[in-house]
Amino acid sequence: MFKIHELRELIKLVDQSSIQEFDMEHEGSKITIKKQGKEQIVNSISIPQQAPVAAPVVAAAPKVEAEVKASVPVATEAPVKEEKVIDKNLHQIKSPMVGTFYSAPSPDSPAYVKVGDKIDEKSIVCIVEAMKLFNEIEAEVKGEIVEVLVENAQLVEYGQPLFLVKVD
């Protein structure tokens, strides 16, 4: 069965690509993603019924349907985003672990950094929470924040770029 973060990543990849339809089968589950204009329809079906009947999730939801509105034209925006990340003059501060990204130490506090802020090697730029541990992430470079690549409270993967920094 697919995990929600895997489904989100698949939707994002299909959205950013030029393909119109994507089918995948894995461990008895099947997913189909189709683009239709500015919408995507996601169907996850064929969940094996070999699981015990006592599992309420399998019994209650054998078919999942969701609509995701694409906010960006697929063919024009995807290459531009890739070029920003690949820019040789910008350093990427990457997540050292899988977890939840937080831009501030608490909901009432201002963000550690924002676009235009100057940072040094010891500047704390964010927190990544993993297994109830809040890990402060240091910049490890001296420069200026050019772009924040993730939203507050967003799940991040190991090695995912979080910030772009113009190194001094």
DOKOL-887370 format. One record per atom (N, C-alpha, C): residue number from 1; residue in one letter; atom name; x, y, z negated. Coordinates in Angstrom, 3 decimals. Last residue first. Example, Ala and Ser with C-alpha at 12.3 -4.5 7.8 and 13.67 -1.06 7.14 Angstrom:
<rs>
seq / type / atom / east / north / up
2 / s / N / 12.850 / -2.250 / -7.080
2 / s / CA / 13.670 / -1.060 / -7.140
2 / s / C / 12.900 / 0.030 / -7.870
1 / a / N / 13.190 / -5.690 / -7.800
1 / a / CA / 12.300 / -4.500 / -7.800
1 / a / C / 13.200 / -3.300 / -7.800
</rs>
This chain:
<rs>
seq / type / atom / east / north / up
168 / d / N / 29.017 / 34.210 / -0.223
168 / d / CA / 29.937 / 35.362 / -0.187
168 / d / C / 31.341 / 34.920 / 0.146
167 / v / N / 26.486 / 32.537 / 1.613
167 / v / CA / 27.659 / 32.435 / 0.744
167 / v / C / 28.545 / 33.673 / 0.927
166 / k / N / 23.211 / 32.611 / 1.468
166 / k / CA / 24.270 / 33.217 / 2.267
166 / k / C / 25.474 / 33.332 / 1.351
165 / v / N / 21.269 / 29.739 / 0.938
165 / v / CA / 22.099 / 30.772 / 0.333
165 / v / C / 23.114 / 31.283 / 1.345
164 / l / N / 18.150 / 28.285 / 0.588
164 / l / CA / 19.206 / 28.619 / 1.527
164 / l / C / 19.940 / 29.832 / 0.964
163 / f / N / 16.872 / 25.662 / -1.547
163 / f / CA / 17.175 / 27.075 / -1.270
163 / f / C / 18.199 / 27.157 / -0.153
162 / l / N / 16.377 / 22.928 / -1.309
162 / l / CA / 15.481 / 23.756 / -2.112
162 / l / C / 15.626 / 25.234 / -1.774
161 / p / N / 16.556 / 19.961 / 0.622
161 / p / CA / 16.979 / 21.350 / 0.446
161 / p / C / 15.922 / 22.157 / -0.308
160 / q / N / 16.739 / 16.808 / -0.931
160 / q / CA / 15.879 / 17.754 / -0.207
160 / q / C / 16.379 / 19.173 / -0.442
159 / g / N / 18.135 / 14.987 / -2.469
159 / g / CA / 18.805 / 15.571 / -1.312
159 / g / C / 17.971 / 16.549 / -0.520
158 / y / N / 15.259 / 13.306 / -3.489
158 / y / CA / 16.704 / 13.411 / -3.652
158 / y / C / 17.298 / 13.964 / -2.359
157 / e / N / 12.280 / 15.357 / -3.123
157 / e / CA / 13.031 / 14.122 / -2.980
157 / e / C / 14.513 / 14.382 / -3.254
156 / v / N / 9.701 / 16.948 / -5.039
156 / v / CA / 10.876 / 16.998 / -4.174
156 / v / C / 11.594 / 15.653 / -4.204
155 / l / N / 6.483 / 18.318 / -5.439
155 / l / CA / 7.343 / 17.151 / -5.578
155 / l / C / 8.491 / 17.264 / -4.593
154 / q / N / 5.968 / 21.623 / -6.677
154 / q / CA / 5.978 / 20.692 / -5.547
154 / q / C / 6.887 / 19.507 / -5.865
153 / a / N / 5.961 / 23.703 / -8.467
153 / a / CA / 5.253 / 22.472 / -8.848
153 / a / C / 5.142 / 21.469 / -7.703
152 / n / N / 6.395 / 26.186 / -5.988
152 / n / CA / 6.404 / 25.836 / -7.401
152 / n / C / 5.507 / 24.626 / -7.636
151 / e / N / 7.660 / 25.074 / -2.787
151 / e / CA / 6.696 / 25.785 / -3.617
151 / e / C / 6.820 / 25.339 / -5.069
150 / v / N / 10.809 / 25.480 / -1.057
150 / v / CA / 9.752 / 24.678 / -1.673
150 / v / C / 8.860 / 25.559 / -2.542
149 / l / N / 12.770 / 27.202 / -0.109
149 / l / CA / 12.187 / 26.244 / 0.826
149 / l / C / 11.040 / 25.407 / 0.258
148 / v / N / 13.596 / 30.484 / -0.114
148 / v / CA / 13.163 / 29.432 / -1.030
148 / v / C / 12.349 / 28.473 / -0.178
147 / e / N / 16.372 / 32.144 / 1.367
147 / e / CA / 15.042 / 31.557 / 1.510
147 / e / C / 14.819 / 30.506 / 0.425
146 / v / N / 18.610 / 33.471 / 0.450
146 / v / CA / 18.021 / 33.900 / 1.715
146 / v / C / 16.597 / 33.375 / 1.851
145 / i / N / 20.426 / 34.565 / -2.252
145 / i / CA / 19.309 / 33.696 / -1.874
145 / i / C / 18.654 / 34.274 / -0.617
144 / e / N / 23.908 / 35.013 / -1.924
144 / e / CA / 22.588 / 35.649 / -1.994
144 / e / C / 21.530 / 34.659 / -1.511
143 / g / N / 26.674 / 33.762 / -3.894
143 / g / CA / 26.086 / 34.341 / -2.700
143 / g / C / 24.740 / 34.984 / -2.967
142 / k / N / 28.530 / 30.983 / -4.844
142 / k / CA / 28.313 / 32.411 / -5.065
142 / k / C / 27.760 / 32.992 / -3.778
141 / v / N / 27.369 / 27.757 / -5.966
141 / v / CA / 27.999 / 28.635 / -4.981
141 / v / C / 27.706 / 30.080 / -5.356
140 / e / N / 25.978 / 26.438 / -7.923
140 / e / CA / 27.271 / 25.871 / -7.524
140 / e / C / 27.955 / 26.632 / -6.391
139 / a / N / 23.436 / 26.823 / -9.133
139 / a / CA / 23.655 / 27.152 / -7.727
139 / a / C / 24.912 / 26.485 / -7.160
138 / e / N / 21.922 / 24.274 / -11.208
138 / e / CA / 22.822 / 25.417 / -11.002
138 / e / C / 23.108 / 25.590 / -9.521
137 / i / N / 18.948 / 23.303 / -12.620
137 / i / CA / 19.785 / 23.143 / -11.445
137 / i / C / 20.594 / 24.432 / -11.253
136 / e / N / 17.943 / 21.646 / -15.499
136 / e / CA / 18.252 / 22.947 / -14.915
136 / e / C / 19.249 / 22.736 / -13.780
135 / n / N / 15.496 / 19.294 / -15.925
135 / n / CA / 16.895 / 19.447 / -15.545
135 / n / C / 17.111 / 20.799 / -14.882
134 / f / N / 13.494 / 17.948 / -18.207
134 / f / CA / 13.582 / 19.154 / -17.411
134 / f / C / 15.059 / 19.461 / -17.163
133 / l / N / 11.934 / 14.841 / -18.325
133 / l / CA / 13.162 / 15.574 / -18.633
133 / l / C / 13.255 / 16.755 / -17.674
132 / k / N / 9.810 / 13.315 / -17.466
132 / k / CA / 9.598 / 14.188 / -18.631
132 / k / C / 10.872 / 14.889 / -19.106
131 / m / N / 10.869 / 12.266 / -15.043
131 / m / CA / 10.561 / 11.411 / -16.188
131 / m / C / 10.517 / 12.213 / -17.496
130 / a / N / 12.121 / 15.277 / -14.065
130 / a / CA / 12.110 / 13.861 / -13.711
130 / a / C / 11.908 / 13.059 / -14.987
129 / e / N / 11.947 / 18.488 / -12.810
129 / e / CA / 11.494 / 17.594 / -13.871
129 / e / C / 11.465 / 16.170 / -13.336
128 / v / N / 14.191 / 20.883 / -12.110
128 / v / CA / 13.576 / 19.705 / -11.508
128 / v / C / 13.249 / 18.754 / -12.655
127 / i / N / 14.282 / 24.393 / -12.018
127 / i / CA / 14.230 / 23.190 / -12.850
127 / i / C / 13.630 / 22.086 / -11.997
126 / c / N / 16.599 / 26.836 / -10.618
126 / c / CA / 15.298 / 26.201 / -10.788
126 / c / C / 15.408 / 25.065 / -11.804
125 / v / N / 19.012 / 28.154 / -10.809
125 / v / CA / 18.102 / 28.569 / -9.746
125 / v / C / 16.704 / 27.966 / -9.892
124 / i / N / 21.413 / 29.505 / -12.864
124 / i / CA / 20.350 / 28.509 / -12.814
124 / i / C / 19.328 / 29.006 / -11.797
123 / s / N / 24.755 / 30.168 / -11.990
123 / s / CA / 23.373 / 30.663 / -12.033
123 / s / C / 22.393 / 29.499 / -11.963
122 / k / N / 27.372 / 29.429 / -11.637
122 / k / CA / 26.704 / 28.971 / -12.857
122 / k / C / 25.250 / 29.447 / -12.979
121 / e / N / 28.193 / 30.663 / -9.234
121 / e / CA / 28.260 / 29.211 / -9.368
121 / e / C / 27.477 / 28.670 / -10.566
120 / d / N / 25.754 / 33.309 / -8.765
120 / d / CA / 27.118 / 32.783 / -8.800
120 / d / C / 27.041 / 31.292 / -9.082
119 / i / N / 23.594 / 35.406 / -6.730
119 / i / CA / 23.850 / 34.311 / -7.666
119 / i / C / 25.333 / 33.987 / -7.687
118 / k / N / 21.258 / 37.942 / -6.033
118 / k / CA / 22.655 / 37.523 / -6.007
118 / k / C / 22.848 / 36.452 / -7.071
117 / d / N / 18.127 / 37.808 / -4.322
117 / d / CA / 18.895 / 37.782 / -5.572
117 / d / C / 20.326 / 37.313 / -5.326
116 / g / N / 16.777 / 37.440 / -1.935
116 / g / CA / 17.532 / 38.678 / -2.113
116 / g / C / 18.361 / 38.719 / -3.382
115 / v / N / 14.116 / 35.572 / -3.211
115 / v / CA / 14.844 / 35.976 / -2.016
115 / v / C / 15.499 / 37.336 / -2.266
114 / k / N / 14.742 / 34.761 / -6.670
114 / k / CA / 13.847 / 35.007 / -5.542
114 / k / C / 14.709 / 35.468 / -4.372
113 / v / N / 15.115 / 32.727 / -9.615
113 / v / CA / 15.650 / 33.504 / -8.494
113 / v / C / 14.560 / 33.712 / -7.461
112 / y / N / 13.387 / 32.005 / -11.746
112 / y / CA / 14.827 / 32.129 / -11.964
112 / y / C / 15.454 / 33.005 / -10.880
111 / a / N / 10.312 / 33.857 / -12.040
111 / a / CA / 11.142 / 32.840 / -11.381
111 / a / C / 12.621 / 33.087 / -11.689
110 / p / N / 9.080 / 34.824 / -15.325
110 / p / CA / 9.385 / 35.079 / -13.909
110 / p / C / 10.275 / 33.966 / -13.355
109 / s / N / 6.786 / 32.872 / -17.379
109 / s / CA / 8.072 / 33.518 / -17.114
109 / s / C / 8.243 / 33.816 / -15.628
108 / d / N / 4.540 / 31.363 / -17.722
108 / d / CA / 4.427 / 32.798 / -17.988
108 / d / C / 5.695 / 33.572 / -17.633
107 / p / N / 5.316 / 28.705 / -17.233
107 / p / CA / 4.340 / 29.346 / -16.340
107 / p / C / 4.235 / 30.857 / -16.516
106 / s / N / 8.922 / 28.584 / -17.610
106 / s / CA / 7.568 / 28.351 / -18.118
106 / s / C / 6.591 / 29.063 / -17.184
105 / p / N / 11.193 / 28.869 / -16.014
105 / p / CA / 11.277 / 28.019 / -17.204
105 / p / C / 9.917 / 27.721 / -17.845
104 / a / N / 10.445 / 28.514 / -12.451
104 / a / CA / 10.597 / 29.308 / -13.675
104 / a / C / 10.635 / 28.377 / -14.889
103 / s / N / 10.064 / 26.786 / -10.386
103 / s / CA / 10.863 / 27.973 / -10.102
103 / s / C / 11.144 / 28.810 / -11.344
102 / y / N / 10.276 / 23.318 / -10.320
102 / y / CA / 9.694 / 24.475 / -11.012
102 / y / C / 10.623 / 25.661 / -10.816
101 / f / N / 9.616 / 20.272 / -8.715
101 / f / CA / 10.343 / 21.540 / -8.665
101 / f / C / 9.577 / 22.609 / -9.435
100 / t / N / 9.760 / 17.007 / -9.877
100 / t / CA / 8.878 / 18.144 / -9.616
100 / t / C / 9.681 / 19.430 / -9.748
99 / g / N / 11.804 / 14.491 / -8.235
99 / g / CA / 11.069 / 15.067 / -9.363
99 / g / C / 10.156 / 16.187 / -8.912
98 / v / N / 14.876 / 12.988 / -7.536
98 / v / CA / 13.446 / 13.015 / -7.230
98 / v / C / 12.733 / 13.589 / -8.451
97 / m / N / 17.874 / 15.036 / -7.483
97 / m / CA / 17.045 / 13.914 / -7.932
97 / m / C / 15.629 / 14.053 / -7.398
96 / p / N / 19.135 / 17.315 / -6.743
96 / p / CA / 19.997 / 16.198 / -7.107
96 / p / C / 19.215 / 14.952 / -7.517
95 / s / N / 18.166 / 19.219 / -3.985
95 / s / CA / 17.711 / 18.574 / -5.213
95 / s / C / 18.611 / 17.384 / -5.528
94 / k / N / 20.537 / 21.657 / -2.765
94 / k / CA / 19.675 / 20.485 / -2.617
94 / k / C / 19.295 / 19.920 / -3.973
93 / i / N / 21.117 / 24.565 / -1.212
93 / i / CA / 21.111 / 24.007 / -2.566
93 / i / C / 20.081 / 22.891 / -2.512
92 / q / N / 22.955 / 25.090 / 1.669
92 / q / CA / 21.718 / 24.534 / 1.130
92 / q / C / 21.960 / 24.093 / -0.304
91 / h / N / 24.291 / 28.033 / 3.089
91 / h / CA / 24.504 / 26.863 / 2.235
91 / h / C / 23.154 / 26.402 / 1.705
90 / l / N / 24.659 / 29.313 / 6.350
90 / l / CA / 23.872 / 29.233 / 5.128
90 / l / C / 24.156 / 27.926 / 4.399
89 / n / N / 26.020 / 29.145 / 8.687
89 / n / CA / 26.398 / 30.230 / 7.783
89 / n / C / 25.667 / 30.171 / 6.449
88 / k / N / 24.843 / 27.141 / 10.214
88 / k / CA / 26.147 / 26.869 / 9.598
88 / k / C / 26.575 / 27.950 / 8.591
87 / d / N / 21.570 / 26.113 / 10.192
87 / d / CA / 22.431 / 27.294 / 10.306
87 / d / C / 23.713 / 27.102 / 9.510
86 / i / N / 19.756 / 24.135 / 9.711
86 / i / CA / 21.033 / 23.719 / 10.268
86 / i / C / 22.018 / 24.887 / 10.359
85 / v / N / 17.522 / 25.515 / 8.847
85 / v / CA / 18.167 / 24.596 / 7.917
85 / v / C / 19.566 / 24.238 / 8.396
84 / k / N / 16.859 / 26.934 / 11.190
84 / k / CA / 17.166 / 27.637 / 9.951
84 / k / C / 17.938 / 26.747 / 8.996
83 / e / N / 16.320 / 24.849 / 13.002
83 / e / CA / 17.469 / 25.702 / 13.233
83 / e / C / 17.848 / 26.476 / 11.973
82 / e / N / 13.935 / 23.793 / 11.956
82 / e / CA / 15.139 / 22.970 / 11.944
82 / e / C / 16.386 / 23.832 / 12.141
81 / k / N / 12.165 / 25.918 / 12.477
81 / k / CA / 12.454 / 25.543 / 11.103
81 / k / C / 13.742 / 24.728 / 11.025
80 / v / N / 12.162 / 25.843 / 15.301
80 / v / CA / 12.634 / 27.034 / 14.609
80 / v / C / 13.010 / 26.701 / 13.170
79 / p / N / 10.987 / 23.352 / 15.962
79 / p / CA / 12.400 / 23.582 / 16.246
79 / p / C / 12.968 / 24.800 / 15.513
78 / a / N / 8.247 / 23.816 / 14.882
78 / a / CA / 9.149 / 22.792 / 14.353
78 / a / C / 10.613 / 23.056 / 14.702
77 / e / N / 6.730 / 25.789 / 16.308
77 / e / CA / 7.335 / 26.084 / 15.016
77 / e / C / 8.398 / 25.091 / 14.577
76 / t / N / 5.732 / 24.788 / 18.788
76 / t / CA / 6.543 / 26.000 / 18.742
76 / t / C / 7.286 / 26.193 / 17.430
75 / a / N / 4.227 / 22.434 / 18.482
75 / a / CA / 5.322 / 22.456 / 19.438
75 / a / C / 6.226 / 23.675 / 19.272
74 / v / N / 2.226 / 23.002 / 16.445
74 / v / CA / 3.252 / 21.969 / 16.301
74 / v / C / 4.444 / 22.198 / 17.205
73 / p / N / 1.213 / 25.873 / 14.798
73 / p / CA / 1.249 / 25.172 / 16.075
73 / p / C / 2.448 / 24.235 / 16.094
72 / v / N / 0.188 / 25.428 / 11.449
72 / v / CA / 1.237 / 25.899 / 12.340
72 / v / C / 1.098 / 25.188 / 13.680
71 / s / N / -1.590 / 24.229 / 9.820
71 / s / CA / -1.549 / 25.690 / 9.749
71 / s / C / -0.567 / 26.281 / 10.754
70 / a / N / -3.858 / 21.728 / 10.222
70 / a / CA / -2.493 / 22.126 / 10.555
70 / a / C / -2.465 / 23.647 / 10.598
69 / k / N / -5.783 / 20.246 / 7.775
69 / k / CA / -5.725 / 21.342 / 8.736
69 / k / C / -4.260 / 21.691 / 8.978
68 / v / N / -6.694 / 17.019 / 7.457
68 / v / CA / -5.660 / 17.960 / 7.081
68 / v / C / -5.604 / 19.023 / 8.165
67 / e / N / -9.018 / 14.831 / 6.086
67 / e / CA / -8.714 / 15.763 / 7.154
67 / e / C / -7.704 / 16.760 / 6.632
66 / a / N / -9.195 / 11.367 / 5.373
66 / a / CA / -8.920 / 12.731 / 4.947
66 / a / C / -8.687 / 13.578 / 6.180
65 / e / N / -10.273 / 8.289 / 4.127
65 / e / CA / -10.263 / 9.221 / 5.236
65 / e / C / -10.017 / 10.618 / 4.683
64 / v / N / -9.749 / 4.972 / 3.324
64 / v / CA / -9.523 / 6.343 / 2.904
64 / v / C / -9.514 / 7.210 / 4.149
63 / k / N / -11.140 / 1.980 / 2.230
63 / k / CA / -10.896 / 2.851 / 3.367
63 / k / C / -10.775 / 4.279 / 2.872
62 / p / N / -11.465 / 0.717 / -0.188
62 / p / CA / -10.759 / -0.012 / 0.847
62 / p / C / -10.456 / 0.846 / 2.067
61 / a / N / -12.002 / 1.559 / -3.069
61 / a / CA / -11.552 / 2.405 / -1.972
61 / a / C / -10.797 / 1.620 / -0.914
60 / a / N / -12.851 / -0.286 / -4.963
60 / a / CA / -13.634 / 0.940 / -4.798
60 / a / C / -13.237 / 1.718 / -3.557
59 / a / N / -11.000 / -2.385 / -4.895
59 / a / CA / -12.403 / -2.677 / -4.650
59 / a / C / -13.190 / -1.402 / -4.327
58 / v / N / -8.630 / -1.003 / -5.510
58 / v / CA / -8.737 / -1.732 / -4.257
58 / v / C / -10.199 / -1.974 / -3.921
57 / v / N / -9.299 / 0.032 / -8.042
57 / v / CA / -8.914 / 0.931 / -6.965
57 / v / C / -9.077 / 0.239 / -5.622
56 / p / N / -9.889 / -2.104 / -9.805
56 / p / CA / -10.959 / -1.229 / -9.363
56 / p / C / -10.578 / -0.341 / -8.190
55 / a / N / -9.091 / -5.324 / -9.877
55 / a / CA / -8.405 / -4.070 / -9.587
55 / a / C / -9.410 / -3.082 / -9.013
54 / a / N / -10.474 / -7.659 / -10.048
54 / a / CA / -10.532 / -6.783 / -11.210
54 / a / C / -9.838 / -5.457 / -10.967
53 / v / N / -9.873 / -9.196 / -7.910
53 / v / CA / -11.073 / -8.379 / -7.799
53 / v / C / -11.163 / -7.384 / -8.953
52 / p / N / -6.395 / -9.215 / -7.046
52 / p / CA / -7.497 / -9.634 / -7.914
52 / p / C / -8.670 / -8.672 / -7.810
51 / a / N / -5.567 / -9.121 / -3.520
51 / a / CA / -5.396 / -8.620 / -4.880
51 / a / C / -6.569 / -9.084 / -5.731
50 / q / N / -6.276 / -9.786 / -1.035
50 / q / CA / -5.669 / -10.835 / -1.835
50 / q / C / -5.478 / -10.401 / -3.280
49 / q / N / -7.197 / -8.033 / 0.828
49 / q / CA / -8.115 / -8.358 / -0.252
49 / q / C / -7.574 / -9.485 / -1.129
48 / p / N / -5.121 / -5.391 / 2.052
48 / p / CA / -5.380 / -6.820 / 1.884
48 / p / C / -6.266 / -7.081 / 0.673
47 / i / N / -6.467 / -2.761 / 3.818
47 / i / CA / -5.823 / -3.104 / 2.551
47 / i / C / -6.137 / -4.565 / 2.275
46 / s / N / -7.274 / -1.524 / 6.257
46 / s / CA / -6.735 / -2.882 / 6.224
46 / s / C / -5.962 / -3.173 / 4.950
45 / i / N / -6.328 / 1.971 / 6.507
45 / i / CA / -7.272 / 0.873 / 6.433
45 / i / C / -6.539 / -0.436 / 6.274
44 / s / N / -6.352 / 5.318 / 6.577
44 / s / CA / -5.582 / 4.217 / 6.012
44 / s / C / -6.559 / 3.078 / 5.788
43 / n / N / -6.319 / 7.982 / 8.745
43 / n / CA / -7.076 / 6.821 / 8.303
43 / n / C / -6.105 / 5.800 / 7.745
42 / v / N / -6.487 / 11.340 / 9.316
42 / v / CA / -5.657 / 10.293 / 8.756
42 / v / C / -6.568 / 9.174 / 8.266
41 / i / N / -6.430 / 13.718 / 11.756
41 / i / CA / -7.306 / 12.812 / 11.029
41 / i / C / -6.445 / 11.643 / 10.585
40 / q / N / -5.656 / 17.089 / 12.059
40 / q / CA / -5.146 / 15.730 / 12.032
40 / q / C / -6.155 / 14.904 / 11.259
39 / e / N / -6.236 / 19.921 / 14.177
39 / e / CA / -6.561 / 19.063 / 13.050
39 / e / C / -5.826 / 17.751 / 13.172
38 / k / N / -6.017 / 21.434 / 16.423
38 / k / CA / -5.324 / 21.927 / 15.245
38 / k / C / -5.647 / 21.108 / 14.019
37 / g / N / -6.219 / 18.769 / 18.566
37 / g / CA / -6.210 / 20.227 / 18.510
37 / g / C / -5.390 / 20.686 / 17.329
36 / q / N / -5.621 / 16.150 / 16.845
36 / q / CA / -6.718 / 16.585 / 17.702
36 / q / C / -6.793 / 18.090 / 17.610
35 / k / N / -3.459 / 13.486 / 16.188
35 / k / CA / -3.620 / 14.938 / 16.271
35 / k / C / -4.765 / 15.216 / 17.229
34 / k / N / -3.673 / 10.761 / 13.989
34 / k / CA / -3.946 / 11.289 / 15.326
34 / k / C / -4.065 / 12.801 / 15.234
33 / i / N / -2.386 / 8.044 / 12.369
33 / i / CA / -2.450 / 9.506 / 12.305
33 / i / C / -2.612 / 9.993 / 13.738
32 / t / N / -3.017 / 5.170 / 10.603
32 / t / CA / -3.092 / 5.782 / 11.922
32 / t / C / -3.245 / 7.279 / 11.719
31 / i / N / -1.748 / 2.426 / 8.806
31 / i / CA / -2.071 / 3.855 / 8.823
31 / i / C / -2.046 / 4.329 / 10.266
30 / k / N / -2.346 / -0.548 / 6.989
30 / k / CA / -2.175 / 0.098 / 8.286
30 / k / C / -2.549 / 1.560 / 8.156
29 / s / N / -0.971 / -3.150 / 4.985
29 / s / CA / -1.706 / -1.886 / 5.095
29 / s / C / -1.398 / -1.268 / 6.449
28 / g / N / 0.719 / -5.360 / 5.020
28 / g / CA / -0.715 / -5.579 / 5.093
28 / g / C / -1.564 / -4.318 / 5.141
27 / e / N / 3.311 / -4.152 / 4.950
27 / e / CA / 2.835 / -5.001 / 3.863
27 / e / C / 1.316 / -5.132 / 3.847
26 / h / N / 2.458 / -1.824 / 7.312
26 / h / CA / 3.483 / -2.147 / 6.320
26 / h / C / 2.827 / -2.933 / 5.196
25 / e / N / 2.107 / -0.282 / 10.425
25 / e / CA / 1.645 / -1.328 / 9.535
25 / e / C / 2.785 / -1.680 / 8.607
24 / m / N / 1.192 / 2.680 / 12.113
24 / m / CA / 2.204 / 1.965 / 11.345
24 / m / C / 1.526 / 0.921 / 10.473
23 / d / N / 0.891 / 5.075 / 14.710
23 / d / CA / 0.358 / 3.889 / 14.045
23 / d / C / 1.492 / 3.201 / 13.310
22 / f / N / 0.148 / 8.263 / 15.868
22 / f / CA / 1.140 / 7.461 / 15.172
22 / f / C / 0.434 / 6.309 / 14.466
21 / e / N / -0.186 / 10.655 / 18.473
21 / e / CA / -0.776 / 9.570 / 17.698
21 / e / C / 0.341 / 8.720 / 17.119
20 / q / N / 1.303 / 12.668 / 19.612
20 / q / CA / -0.108 / 12.926 / 19.372
20 / q / C / -0.762 / 11.868 / 18.494
19 / i / N / 4.539 / 14.154 / 19.089
19 / i / CA / 3.684 / 12.990 / 19.305
19 / i / C / 2.249 / 13.307 / 18.921
18 / s / N / 6.194 / 16.209 / 18.496
18 / s / CA / 5.346 / 16.394 / 19.666
18 / s / C / 4.444 / 15.192 / 19.922
17 / s / N / 6.302 / 17.037 / 14.930
17 / s / CA / 6.776 / 16.410 / 16.156
17 / s / C / 5.812 / 16.679 / 17.303
16 / q / N / 5.149 / 18.044 / 12.684
16 / q / CA / 6.292 / 18.777 / 13.220
16 / q / C / 6.811 / 18.187 / 14.527
15 / d / N / 3.177 / 16.136 / 12.141
15 / d / CA / 2.792 / 17.526 / 12.399
15 / d / C / 3.919 / 18.296 / 13.081
14 / v / N / 4.741 / 13.929 / 11.531
14 / v / CA / 3.914 / 13.898 / 12.735
14 / v / C / 3.517 / 15.319 / 13.127
13 / l / N / 5.900 / 14.876 / 9.125
13 / l / CA / 6.740 / 14.512 / 10.262
13 / l / C / 5.948 / 14.490 / 11.565
12 / k / N / 3.605 / 15.258 / 7.513
12 / k / CA / 4.488 / 16.385 / 7.812
12 / k / C / 5.348 / 16.088 / 9.046
11 / i / N / 2.620 / 12.633 / 7.369
11 / i / CA / 1.794 / 13.692 / 7.962
11 / i / C / 2.663 / 14.868 / 8.377
10 / l / N / 4.793 / 11.414 / 6.028
10 / l / CA / 4.410 / 10.986 / 7.374
10 / l / C / 3.588 / 12.055 / 8.081
9 / e / N / 4.657 / 12.791 / 3.586
9 / e / CA / 5.858 / 12.914 / 4.410
9 / e / C / 5.556 / 12.494 / 5.850
8 / r / N / 2.155 / 11.943 / 2.638
8 / r / CA / 2.407 / 13.377 / 2.875
8 / r / C / 3.598 / 13.566 / 3.805
7 / l / N / 2.649 / 9.188 / 2.366
7 / l / CA / 1.641 / 9.669 / 3.310
7 / l / C / 1.860 / 11.142 / 3.649
6 / e / N / 4.574 / 9.255 / 0.356
6 / e / CA / 4.927 / 8.691 / 1.650
6 / e / C / 3.940 / 9.167 / 2.716
5 / h / N / 3.117 / 10.284 / -1.738
5 / h / CA / 4.225 / 11.097 / -1.215
5 / h / C / 4.708 / 10.561 / 0.131
4 / i / N / 1.280 / 8.180 / -2.151
4 / i / CA / 0.800 / 9.485 / -1.691
4 / i / C / 1.940 / 10.334 / -1.130
3 / k / N / 2.220 / 4.997 / -0.773
3 / k / CA / 2.193 / 5.953 / -1.875
3 / k / C / 1.840 / 7.320 / -1.312
2 / f / N / 0.492 / 2.264 / 0.721
2 / f / CA / 1.280 / 3.477 / 0.847
2 / f / C / 1.135 / 4.351 / -0.397
1 / m / N / 0.842 / -1.174 / 0.000
1 / m / CA / 0.000 / 0.000 / 0.000
1 / m / C / 0.890 / 1.240 / 0.000
</rs>
